[in-house]
Structures are given as C-alpha cells and as structure tokens.
C-alpha cells in the first residue's frame, strides 16, 4: 500500500501579503528610478545652460580684450579723438541714439538699439570700440600729433574702407592715448603711412599697430527663444553667435574702477510641462527676467578690467 503524499499550496493570505510586499518594493524601486531620472535631467539641463553661457562669454572675450586699447575713456576726449573724418560708427545720423559715446558703452532695449544715458552703469547690451592686432608694428620711436607724420611698419596692413575713401582709416597702438588717422599710404611702399593724432603722443618702438573696430553685442529674445547677436562695424550685419541665451546683463562704471562685468543668462534644451525656478542664482533681480519658466536657467558671469 502506497502512502499518499500530503500536498499543501499557498493560502490566500500568504499570496496577498506577498503581493503587498512586492508592491512596496516596486514602489520604492520606481521612486528611486524617477528620483535618479529627475536628478539626471536637472543636472543635464544645468550643464547645457552653463555650457551655453560659457560659449557666449568666450565669443565676447576677443572684443573685450582689445576694448579701449589706445583710446581715451571720457566721452569728450573720445569723440574729439575722431575729429578728422570720423569713422562710420560715429556717423550714423539716421539713428542718433545708436552713436558711440565711448570705447565701452552700455545700451538698453529688447534688441539693444537704445543707448542708455552716459552716466548709467548697467545695461542689457554691450557696445565696444576695440583694437584688433594687425601683426605688424614699428621698429623705432615716433612722435604723433595733429600734423601728418610718416611712420614705417614692419609689414603692409590691410587698411579698411572708411566713409567713401578707401585710403583712409584709423589705427591704435596699445600704449597710445588717442587713435591715429591714416591720411595717406606710400604707393611705392605700403609699409609707410602718414598718420595724425588729435593728441600729441609717442609711439614706442616694437609696438604693434591695431586696426580700430567697433562691435555691438546684444540678445534678441524673439529669435529661437533667445539668441546672442554680434554686429561688427565691418558692415557684415548682425550675426547670430549662440542660441539659447535668454538675457545679457552688463555692469561698467567708466569713471570708477573700470571693471566690466558681463552676466549671461542661458537655458537648457528641455522645455518642461510645469514652471521651474522661481529665482535664478546669480542673475540680478534688477535685470529683465525670463518669461518662459518651463526651462531651467543658469547665470554665468565674467569680469574684465578695461586697461585704458
């Protein structure tokens, strides 16, 4: 006679308890998963925003490095320095609000087209008159004043057209105190220039000549949700530099410490379903605030001391 084996299954209570425990464990796992995902997305957004901000500041850096080089800082001295055939960026009579009054100037307005008063120290756009290295300099000392005097460079510079006269332009030297107007170039030797300065000054041996240029830097919030634009004085027009830039805030006191501080407000790529960040660390409260809060933003700041 075979002995019948007794068989026993799970009771309903055991099954329910198992399901409950499994549910608790899965809930904890899912909560952890979503927490990790949210953390990843947060850091990804912030990283993208900061990267954009740093790229924007890097695109501004070359112009700021040469800003005010060899130029007077004060408005009167600056404008008087260009008494002979002023360059185009000082002659736009159709837009009187868009004239430069100094080598470092702040502007305001959605697209940076309204100049703030001369005594203002904050603005949403940055205008710079700067020197760009030519690669050639002088090998001897020269004196410059209002009388045209000849100087000889180590190479032939590419003088840009200036107000309907392709033979006339402006250059500066790093240790100078005023721009130099090029009235003539020796046709037989393009290295010899006739230059004049509104202020008497000395050009030191082995100094490099710099092309005199100007640039306007601003953020247009109507282009791709915010884009940093750079408009050079060479007539190339406004060129987009970095997308995803929501704001630009510049602080500069021309009569104070002459430290230029530029803060860029950049955003991440992801537009979320709900509003984020009631406040943005590092972005001044007095600066225009972003209207679309469904992005994550980061403020990146850099400071430069203007030399002249």
C-alpha positions in Angstrom: 0.0 0.0 0.0 1.4 3.3 -1.2 1.5 6.2 1.2 -0.3 9.2 -0.2 1.8 12.3 -0.1 0.2 15.2 1.5 0.2 18.4 -0.7 -0.3 21.9 0.6 -0.4 25.2 -1.5 -0.2 28.9 -0.6 -3.1 30.3 1.3 -4.9 33.4 0.1 -3.4 35.4 3.0 0.1 34.5 2.0 -0.5 35.5 -1.6 -1.9 38.8 -0.6 1.0 39.5 1.8 3.5 38.6 -1.0 1.7 41.0 -3.4 1.7 43.7 -0.8 5.4 43.3 -0.2 6.2 43.2 -3.9 4.1 46.3 -4.4 6.1 48.2 -1.6 9.4 47.0 -3.1 8.4 48.0 -6.7 7.1 51.3 -5.4 10.4 52.0 -3.7 12.3 51.0 -6.8 10.2 53.2 -9.1 10.5 56.1 -6.7 14.3 55.7 -6.7 14.3 55.4 -10.5 12.3 58.5 -11.1 14.4 60.3 -8.5 17.6 59.3 -10.4 16.0 60.3 -13.7 14.9 63.7 -12.3 18.3 64.3 -10.9 19.9 63.4 -14.2 17.6 65.7 -16.1 18.2 68.5 -13.7 22.0 68.2 -14.0 21.7 67.8 -17.8 19.7 71.0 -18.1 22.0 73.0 -15.8 25.1 71.6 -17.6 23.7 72.6 -21.0 22.7 76.1 -19.8 26.2 76.7 -18.2 27.9 75.4 -21.4 25.9 77.9 -23.5 26.8 80.7 -21.1 30.5 79.9 -21.2 30.4 79.8 -25.1 28.6 83.1 -25.1 31.3 84.7 -22.9 34.0 83.1 -25.0 32.5 84.8 -28.1 32.6 88.2 -26.3 36.2 87.7 -25.0 38.2 88.8 -28.1 36.3 92.1 -28.3 36.6 92.9 -24.6 40.3 92.1 -24.6 41.0 94.8 -27.1 38.4 97.3 -25.8 39.5 100.9 -25.3 43.0 100.0 -26.5 44.9 103.2 -27.1 41.7 105.2 -26.7 40.7 107.9 -24.2 37.9 106.8 -21.8 36.0 110.1 -21.4 33.2 110.9 -23.8 34.5 114.3 -24.9 38.1 113.2 -25.3 36.9 110.0 -27.1 34.8 112.0 -29.6 37.4 114.7 -30.1 39.9 112.0 -30.9 38.0 111.4 -34.2 37.7 115.0 -35.3 39.3 114.2 -38.6 37.0 112.1 -40.8 35.1 110.2 -38.1 34.6 106.5 -38.7 31.2 105.1 -39.7 30.2 104.0 -36.2 30.2 107.7 -35.1 28.4 109.0 -38.2 25.0 107.2 -38.3 22.9 110.3 -38.5 19.8 108.3 -39.2 20.0 106.7 -35.8 21.1 109.4 -33.3 20.5 107.0 -30.4 23.0 104.5 -31.8 26.2 106.6 -31.8 29.1 105.5 -29.7 30.0 107.9 -26.9 32.9 106.0 -25.5 35.0 102.9 -26.1 32.9 100.9 -23.6 29.3 101.7 -23.6 26.1 100.1 -22.3 22.8 100.1 -24.1 19.3 99.0 -23.3 16.2 97.8 -25.2 15.0 94.4 -26.3 17.4 94.3 -29.2 20.0 96.7 -27.8 19.0 99.6 -30.1 18.5 102.3 -27.4 21.6 103.9 -25.8 21.3 104.4 -22.0 22.5 107.8 -20.5 26.2 108.3 -20.3 26.2 108.0 -16.5 24.4 104.7 -16.5 26.4 101.8 -15.2 24.0 98.9 -16.2 22.5 97.7 -19.4 21.3 94.8 -21.5 23.6 95.3 -24.4 27.3 96.0 -24.8 29.0 98.3 -27.4 32.7 98.2 -27.7 35.4 100.1 -29.7 38.4 97.9 -29.8 41.8 97.3 -31.3 42.4 94.1 -33.4 46.1 93.1 -33.8 47.4 93.7 -37.3 50.5 91.5 -37.0 52.8 94.4 -37.8 54.5 97.2 -35.7 57.1 99.8 -35.6 60.8 99.3 -35.0 61.6 102.8 -33.9 60.1 105.6 -31.7 57.8 108.1 -33.4 56.1 111.2 -32.3 52.5 111.9 -33.4 50.4 115.0 -33.3 47.8 116.8 -35.4 50.3 117.2 -38.2 50.6 114.3 -40.6 53.8 112.4 -39.9 55.2 109.3 -41.5 55.8 106.0 -39.7 57.1 102.8 -41.1 55.6 99.4 -40.2 57.2 96.0 -40.4 54.6 94.9 -42.9 51.7 96.1 -45.1 48.4 96.3 -43.1 45.0 95.8 -44.7 43.5 99.2 -44.2 39.7 99.1 -44.3 37.5 101.5 -46.2 36.2 104.4 -44.2 33.3 106.6 -45.4 33.8 106.6 -49.1 37.5 106.8 -49.0 39.4 103.5 -49.3 42.8 105.1 -48.5 41.8 106.5 -45.1 41.3 104.6 -41.8 42.2 104.5 -38.2 44.7 102.5 -36.1 45.7 102.5 -32.5 48.8 101.4 -30.5 48.4 99.7 -27.1 50.3 102.4 -25.2 48.7 105.2 -27.1 46.2 107.8 -25.7 44.3 108.6 -28.9 43.5 107.0 -32.3 45.8 107.7 -35.3 44.2 108.8 -38.5 45.8 107.4 -41.7 45.8 110.2 -44.2 48.0 108.5 -46.8 49.9 105.3 -47.7 53.1 105.5 -49.7 52.1 103.9 -53.0 55.6 102.7 -53.6 56.0 101.1 -50.2 52.7 100.2 -48.4 54.6 100.0 -45.1 55.0 103.8 -44.8 51.9 105.5 -43.5 51.1 109.2 -42.9 49.3 109.4 -39.6 48.0 112.2 -37.4 46.6 112.3 -33.9 44.3 114.8 -32.2 46.5 114.4 -29.1 50.3 114.6 -29.1 51.7 111.2 -28.2 54.6 108.9 -28.5 54.6 105.7 -30.5 57.1 103.3 -28.8 59.4 101.1 -30.7 58.3 97.5 -31.2 54.6 98.3 -30.5 52.1 96.6 -32.7 49.6 98.5 -34.8 46.0 97.5 -34.2 43.0 98.0 -36.5 40.3 100.2 -34.9 37.0 98.4 -34.9 33.6 98.5 -33.2 31.0 95.9 -32.2 27.5 95.8 -30.8 26.6 92.7 -28.7 23.0 92.0 -27.6 20.4 89.3 -27.0 17.3 89.2 -29.3 14.6 87.3 -27.4 12.5 86.9 -30.5 14.9 84.7 -32.3 14.8 81.0 -31.4 13.7 81.8 -27.9 16.7 84.0 -27.3 20.0 84.4 -29.3 23.2 86.3 -28.7 24.0 88.5 -31.7 27.2 90.2 -32.6 27.2 93.1 -35.1 30.7 94.3 -36.2 31.5 97.6 -37.8 32.7 95.9 -41.0 29.2 96.0 -42.5 28.6 92.3 -42.2 25.4 92.9 -40.3 24.1 91.2 -37.2 25.4 87.6 -36.9 23.9 85.0 -34.5 26.6 83.7 -32.1 24.9 81.4 -29.6 21.3 80.2 -29.3 19.5 79.5 -26.1 20.6 82.8 -24.5 17.8 84.5 -22.5 19.5 87.6 -21.3 22.6 89.7 -21.1 23.4 92.0 -18.1 26.4 94.3 -18.2 27.8 96.5 -15.4 30.5 99.1 -16.1 31.5 102.4 -14.5 33.7 104.3 -16.8 34.6 106.8 -14.0 35.0 104.2 -11.3 37.1 101.0 -11.1 36.6 100.4 -14.9 35.8 96.7 -14.3 33.4 95.4 -16.9 31.2 92.6 -15.6 29.1 90.6 -18.0 26.5 88.1 -16.9 24.9 85.7 -19.4 21.5 84.0 -18.7 21.3 80.7 -20.7 18.8 77.9 -20.7 18.8 74.2 -21.1 17.4 72.3 -24.1 14.3 70.7 -22.4 11.0 72.6 -22.1 9.1 71.0 -19.2 5.4 70.9 -18.6 5.4 72.9 -15.4 7.2 76.1 -14.4 10.6 75.8 -12.7 12.9 78.1 -10.8 11.1 81.0 -9.1 14.5 82.6 -8.8 17.8 82.1 -10.7 21.0 82.1 -8.7 23.5 84.7 -10.0 21.0 86.5 -12.2 20.4 90.1 -10.8 16.9 90.9 -9.7 17.1 94.3 -11.4 17.8 92.6 -14.8 14.9 91.6 -17.1 13.6 88.2 -16.0 12.8 85.3 -18.4 9.1 84.9 -19.2 9.1 81.2 -20.0 9.9 79.5 -16.7 9.4 76.0 -18.1 13.1 75.9 -18.9 16.0 75.6 -16.4 18.3 78.5 -16.5 21.9 79.2 -15.4 23.7 82.5 -15.0 27.4 82.7 -15.9 29.5 85.8 -15.0 32.9 87.0 -16.1 34.7 90.2 -15.3 37.4 92.1 -17.2 39.4 95.2 -16.2 39.4 97.7 -19.1 43.1 98.8 -19.5 42.9 102.4 -20.8 
